[in-house]
Amino acid sequence: MYAGNVNTTESFRTCMRWDAETPHKPRADIVDPNNHPDGDIHHNHCRTLYNVEPWCYTTDTDERWEFCNIQECSKYIVFRVAHPL
């Protein structure tokens, strides 16, 4: 689930705020705060709602929504452990 702050699409369109209704009126379930990982819809960050890759509604009147270009994290996790000296 993506909860970062990228707010542009893969073609560099600006994402529309989730709490906005223009230029596109979002579906009610999409803007329900319970469906957002942080419960916050007062931003325009890309989100992975309903297990779909990160996307957002756009501010472009000709393009309702678009996927976002989010770099995947490494599959390896590095732990830094302090040496108990």
N, C-alpha and C positions, 0 to 999 in steps of 0.2 A: 504494500500500500504506500503510495507516494504522498508525503505530507511536507514537501519542501517549499521553496519560494520561487521557483521558475514560473514566469508569467507571460511567456511568449510561446507560440506554436511552432511546429516544425518548419513552417514557411514564414516565420518571423512576424506573424500577426500578434497583436496585443490581445491578451485574454480579457474578457469582460468580467467585472465583479460578479460573484455568485449571488449577491443580494440585489443586483440591478435587473431591470426589466426591459432595457433598451440597449442596443438595437434589436435584441432577440428576447422573447419572453420564454424563460426556462420552464421546464416541467416542474410541478410542485414537489415531487419526490426527489428530484435532483437537488433542489435548494433547501431541503430539510436538513437543519444542522445535525440531526442524528445520523445522517448518512455521510458526514464529513469526518475524517479521522481526528481532527482537532475540535470538532463541534462549532467551528467558526466559519461563517460564510461572508464575512465583511472584508474580503480581499479578492484578488483576481489570480490566485495561484492555481496551477494545474493540479488536478486530482485524479486518483484512480477509483472512481465510483463504480460500484457493481462489478468489481474485478476486471475492469477494462483498462488497458494501458493508459497512462496519464493523458488527459485531454482537458479542454475548456471551451466554453462558448467564446466567440471572438467579438471584437468591437467592429469588425468589418461587416457592413450591412449585406454584402454578397456572400458571406461564408458564415453559416450559423455556428458551427463548431469545428474543431480540428484537434488532431493528436499533438502532443507536445514532444519535443526532442529532449528526453531526460537520459542522461548518462547512467548506465547501470553501475551499481557498486561492485566492487570485486567480490568474487565468491569466497575469497579467503579472508578470514578475520584474524587480525593481529592483536594479541593481547600484550600490553606492556605491564610487566610485573616488577614491582620494586624488589630489589635484592635485600633480604633481611639481614643486614650487617650489624 
